[in-house]
Amino acid sequence: MLNDIVVTIRDFLWDYVLLFGFIGMGLYLTVVLKFPQFSRVFPALKKMIMGIINKEPALPGGMTPFQSLATAVAAQVGTGNIVGVATAIASGGPGAAFWMLVSGFLGMATIFTEASMAQVFRERDENGELVGGPAYYIKNGAKQKWLAYIFAILCIIGLGIVGIMVQSNSIITSINTAFGVNQKLIAVVLMIVVGWILLGGMSRIAKFSETVVPVMAFAYVASAVVILILNLNQVIPVLKLIITGAFNPQAIAGGALGISMQQAIRFGLARGLFSNEAGMGSTPHSHAVALNNHPAEQGFVAMIGVFICTFVICVATVMINMLTGAYSADVMSTFTEAIQMEDYAQVMTQTAFNLQFGQVGEAFLSISLSAFALTTIVGWFFFAESNVKFIFKKASIVRWFKLVGLTAIALGYFAGTGIIWDLADLAMGLMALPNIIALLILSRTAAKILKDYDQQMALGEEHLSWDYKYE
């Protein structure tokens, strides 16, 4: 009964309240910020690449823009980009992939606002390290202290405890299934690895993220490129299916799938938003600690994260499943219940890799899923840690919270599919509500920051500066 109640509330929250809240906010911010998606992403990407080539040094108490982006992407790119995307096209048809891209496009305006506000209203803890995120801009910017505490509590529970449990379970289950390794042994090794990363503090988390995330993302996307090359003759038909499914799903398989345009939009937008986390209030924690000359610069960097997550990783998953035939309209039409489709979606990408590469492909996917989940654990813990500092006002309390995080990893052994996973979805959904309210309040501030950036850039990049008065 408890599980049914949690699922009912979660589904209503994600499929209606947050779906319309995220899309409405994304549209509004896109207009207020004058469509930054078209003009800001690629110049920021070019600047970041130059910073990597020139080996931009990290300064004490913060991260470089690339490190903050890597930490954000570490959290964004998780099992949702593989299993979640497969679920979207299983339930909403191929057209869901198109609407997923729409959610990413709108999410870029949202995440610009999140990241720039996190920069403006960040603080320093008692050790001199930068700390920030939605709780800080809700308190310092929106002037809603009570709402800030609600967000902080939900973030600690949703990401730092329950979220870590489900990601840990993903790793334990995936490795056990693929390689037959004892589950308790996997849990112990995972605790040791994560514990070593967390004990190094912000600098080690940043170093881990900037080292592992690019390799992880490149390997997965490279596998998608190989599959694309091996199935070039199917690319045009697949693209036609996606466009047709976005606007006329009934035309696919003679309407046997029974998927309406409303369902394609709903599942595409909802899963897209869940995978890139724009508006959820998670990634601003890492963008807050980046050392930049102006808050708008980090907003542009954050937009790159949504682009990578949605337009690269999610698209890779869609193409992997559709090009290999793991997703087939004819196969999907044989399922009579939605729950059967969802069960099939859980193994769809695994089937795709098996069809293309055999057992080696399945092993590769297991390693990829585990890497995605591991980086998500590290990223989510860092985000939750910021909120622990916000509530208790003492950096020293974090060492005790590390024990809570490691305990959550151990408990992940017991967190099979069921109420723990549903609670994680619910907690993260509830966490987004205070963030959405704050972003709407601060939308005009974000527009002013963007205008200020353009005015300073007109005088020359050397004139860029900002008074971080809350540090």
Secondary structure as UniProt FT lines:
FT   HELIX           2..12
FT   HELIX           13..17
FT   HELIX           18..32
FT   TURN            33..34
FT   HELIX           36..39
FT   HELIX           41..53
FT   TURN            54..55
FT   TURN            60..61
FT   HELIX           65..76
FT   HELIX           79..81
FT   HELIX           83..92
FT   HELIX           95..120
FT   STRAND          123..124
FT   TURN            126..127
FT   STRAND          130..131
FT   HELIX           134..140
FT   HELIX           145..155
FT   HELIX           156..163
FT   HELIX           164..179
FT   HELIX           183..199
FT   HELIX           201..230
FT   HELIX           232..234
FT   HELIX           235..247
FT   HELIX           249..255
FT   TURN            256..257
FT   HELIX           261..276
FT   TURN            278..281
FT   HELIX           284..287
FT   TURN            288..289
FT   HELIX           295..306
FT   HELIX           307..314
FT   HELIX           315..323
FT   TURN            324..325
FT   HELIX           329..332
FT   TURN            333..334
FT   HELIX           338..357
FT   HELIX           359..392
FT   HELIX           395..397
FT   HELIX           398..411
FT   HELIX           412..414
FT   HELIX           419..441
FT   HELIX           443..459
FT   HELIX           461..463
FT   TURN            469..470
//
